[in-house]
Amino acid sequence: MTFGEALASFRTSAGKLRHATSVDVGIAGSEATVAVGVSRLGARAAWMGRVGADEPGALVLTRLREEGVDTGAAVTDRKAPTGLVLRDFRSRDASRSAYYRTGSAGTRLAPEDLREDLIAAAGVLHLSGSTAALSETADDAAFAAAEIAGEAGVPVSLALDHGPALWDDENARDAVLDLLERVDIVFARTDEARPLGFDTDAEAFAAELAGRGPDEIIVLQGPRGAIAEISGVRYDVPAYPVHEIDADAADEAFIAGYLADLIAGEPADRRVRTAAACRAAAMSVPGSADSLPERADLVDLPRQHRLTRTPAS
């Protein structure tokens, strides 16, 4: 089960939007993208959130359903539009995203949008800091969702997903610290450490996060791979050697791979391997949610992947 913001996405295939004669249409939003990724890997997935009563909202729901994601708990808001993200390219390797979410349905997420019965029945609940940053009511809803899951014994997964454009670092840190006390699994990026007041060294960052309570911490290091501390064991997870075409949904692909294997009952070393493979597969093709891999796509990746495992310090 994922809860959070979903947006309609419009992107050029190359160049700036002002010069485009056509765009690729899709969906975006951290939690919705993770739900698509989990579903493509063969696990059941659901998305809970708000969209507007408009064509972009219908687009979001249609695409999620086409991907096998359950949207039965989604709310259609007749008083606010669906948020949008426009993505173009300043150069072949440098993309730019512009978000239009002020007053959107996503900013109106609230605790009353939550389906407690569905959260309590989930195998895992996934949240992100970007949703908590949207508004005070969205923040309250994220906390409420985590508390409902915790009381029901459902593991809670959190992507820090800190966006400075959404809220200032001090407020973000306060919210993150509170959420960390309520989650079991944390995904973070090394570039989020300094703004949130953590040590910028990946190992120290992971240790600080572990000290806040979560049992499974994964710190993503971009092309350097990731490190994970899971139940007292440290995993060094190198990145697969692939040609990067588009990293837009790379982190969500990693999270989806990890959570899909968690739901399937796979051990920690298998979970981090699958996560790294999903990230590489998503980076190898253009697109956001549409770039997420299926299981069959992972077999074409290079076989050599030297995962190391040691006791966590």
RAWOKA-V649966 format. One record per helix or strand of 2 or more residues. SS is the DSSP state (A for helix, B for strand). FROM is the first residue (numbers start at 1). LEN is the number of residues. If there is no record, write none. Layout:
SS	FROM	LEN
SS	FROM	LEN
This chain:
B	2	2
B	7	5
A	17	3
B	24	5
A	30	11
B	45	4
B	50	3
A	55	12
B	69	2
B	75	3
B	84	8
B	94	7
A	106	3
A	111	3
A	116	5
B	124	5
A	129	4
A	136	17
B	155	5
A	169	12
B	185	5
A	190	3
A	202	9
B	216	5
A	222	3
B	226	5
B	233	5
A	250	14
A	268	16
A	289	3
A	295	4
B	308	4
